[in-house]
């Protein structure tokens, strides 16, 4: 979802209004509960993607691509290549498990560094809660309650376990931490 947001921010105007297609609703897993025919902005979808981990928001952002979801996912893979990533491949915009959808902790940190360089992305992932499109969206990242933490993204599937990417500002530097399949991720990140 970090790469989905990065590509969406490069491609779309955050203020652009989007009419929600029924095909984007009811996605498997976590959701921001999009309804067919309602109108949201791209920025609303980005908040739903990154705070609520909305798979429906991921589908909507990918579905806006002129080449459809497949074209958007190819742009994600092109961005990975442009970042010099050799062990990352995407096959969907939501991060749902698939044998052809993979990355490493190091490359996820590199994707995150690129995303955090965009102040719009950093502002979203640093938000604890917000009102958007008639919804209250809450960030699931408990580390935002600790001093210096400024994002980034939680994740979980049965196949991958608990995954966490965090960022903390310390001494004028941003430090990133990534753990994959870590049952004690909150404590590990705080300790690190």
SVG drawing of the C-alpha trace seen along z (x, -y; Angstrom):
<svg xmlns="http://www.w3.org/2000/svg" viewBox="-24 -20 45 38">
<polyline fill="none" stroke="black" stroke-width="0.4" points="0.0,0.0 3.0,-2.3 3.9,-1.8 0.3,-2.2 0.2,-5.5 3.5,-6.6 2.4,-5.8 -1.0,-7.4 0.6,-10.6 2.8,-10.7 -0.1,-10.0 -3.2,-11.8 -4.3,-15.2 -5.2,-14.6 -8.1,-17.1 -9.6,-15.2 -13.1,-13.9 -13.8,-10.2 -17.1,-8.5 -16.8,-5.1 -17.4,-2.1 -19.2,0.9 -16.2,3.1 -14.0,1.4 -16.4,2.0 -16.4,5.1 -12.8,5.9 -11.4,8.8 -9.9,7.9 -9.7,4.5 -11.9,1.7 -12.8,-2.0 -16.3,-0.8 -16.7,-2.5 -20.2,-2.7 -21.0,-2.5 -21.8,-5.9 -20.5,-8.0 -17.9,-10.7 -14.6,-11.0 -11.4,-12.8 -8.2,-11.0 -6.9,-12.3 -9.8,-10.8 -8.9,-7.4 -5.3,-7.9 -6.3,-8.4 -8.5,-5.4 -5.7,-3.3 -3.0,-4.3 -5.0,-4.8 -7.7,-2.1 -5.6,0.1 -8.6,0.1 -8.3,2.7 -11.3,1.1 -9.3,-2.2 -6.4,-0.4 -8.7,1.0 -10.2,-2.4 -6.8,-4.1 -5.6,-1.4 -8.9,-1.4 -8.5,-5.1 -5.5,-4.3 -6.4,-4.7 -5.1,-1.2 -7.1,0.2 -5.8,2.1 -3.3,4.1 -1.8,1.0 -1.5,-0.6 0.2,2.5 2.7,2.4 3.4,-1.2 4.1,0.0 6.6,2.5 8.2,-0.2 8.6,-2.4 10.3,0.5 12.7,0.9 13.4,-2.9 14.3,-2.7 16.8,0.1 14.8,2.8 15.7,6.3 13.7,8.4 10.3,6.7 7.4,7.5 3.8,6.5 0.7,8.2 -2.0,6.2 -2.4,2.7 -3.5,3.9 -0.7,6.1 -2.8,9.2 -0.7,12.4 0.2,14.0 3.3,16.0 4.2,13.4 3.7,10.4 6.9,10.0 9.5,7.7 12.2,7.7 12.5,5.6 15.4,3.6 13.5,2.9 10.3,2.0 12.5,-0.5 13.7,-1.9 10.1,-2.3 9.2,-4.0 12.1,-6.4 11.0,-7.4 7.4,-7.8 8.3,-9.8 10.2,-12.2 6.8,-13.4 5.4,-15.7 1.8,-14.7 2.5,-11.1 4.3,-11.9 1.4,-14.1 -1.1,-11.3 0.8,-8.5 1.5,-10.9 -2.2,-11.5 -3.8,-9.8 -7.4,-10.3 -9.4,-12.4 -12.8,-13.0 -13.0,-12.2 -16.0,-11.7 -18.4,-11.3 -16.1,-8.8 -13.9,-8.9 -10.6,-7.3 -8.2,-6.0 -4.5,-5.2 -3.8,-1.7 -0.2,-2.6 0.1,-2.7 3.6,-4.0 2.3,-7.5 1.5,-7.9 5.3,-7.8 7.5,-10.8 9.2,-11.3 7.3,-8.6 5.8,-10.0 4.4,-7.0 4.2,-4.8 2.1,-1.6 0.9,1.5 0.0,4.7 -1.2,8.2 -2.3,11.3 -2.4,14.9 0.3,15.8 2.8,13.0 1.9,12.4 2.3,9.0 4.3,6.5 5.2,3.0 7.1,0.1 7.8,-2.8 9.6,-6.1 11.0,-8.3 12.6,-11.7 15.7,-11.8 18.4,-14.5 17.3,-15.9 17.3,-12.5 14.5,-10.2 15.1,-6.6 13.0,-3.8 12.4,-0.4 10.8,2.6 9.8,5.9 8.1,8.8 6.2,11.6 7.0,10.2 4.5,11.1 6.0,8.4 6.4,5.7 5.2,2.7 7.8,3.5 10.5,4.3 10.1,1.0 10.0,-1.0 13.1,0.8 15.0,0.4"/>
</svg>
